[in-house]
Every structure is written in structure tokens, then in C-alpha cells.
Amino acid sequence: MAFQVEKVRQLIKEAEAVGAKEAAAAAAESAARISYELQTAAAKVQKANAETVVLGEHQKQLELSREMFKKELETIMPEVIRENSEQIEENKEGLR
């Protein structure tokens, strides 16, 4: 991408050199706007990717916490867990 932008800038400079200053100025303005939009879009994609990683880690930690909590409850009140385990599994499936 950077190579393409640099190529466009070189073409603009060449246009200025041969006397097409107005066209070169308009092209330079357009190129700057497009370059900015590309950089902004790339930053948004990078941010979204980072958020996806964080969300994935959060989901893993949440699942581990649920499992740990379930094991602790089974230790304390095994009869309650056995009675409700089917309901818990159904709720899990509904969340996915």
C-alpha cells in the first residue's frame, strides 16, 4: 500500500513539473484524503482485531470460572448440582 501511495505522489510531482499545477494540486488533495482514509480504516481494523482477542480471552476466562464454580458447588452441595445439571447445560446451549 505504501508503495502505491508513493507512486501516486511521484506522478503528482511529475504533473507539477510539466505545468499541470491545478490538476496536480487537486490530485495531491485527493491523494492525501485517500491516504488518511486508508490509515483510519487500517487503525479501525487493528482495533477490532485487538478487541476480538480480548473478547476471546474473556470468554475463555468466563468458561473456566463457570467450571470452577460448578466444581465448588458439587463439592458443597452435590445433590443440588445433579438435579440442576440438565437445566444448566440447556442454558449453556441457549447462550451459544
Secondary structure, 3 states (H helix, E strand, C coil): CHHHHHHHHHHHHHHHHCCCHHHHHHHHHHHHHHHHHHHHHHHHHHHHHHHHHHHHHHHHHHHHHHHHHHHHHHHHCHHHHHHHHHHHHHHHHHHC
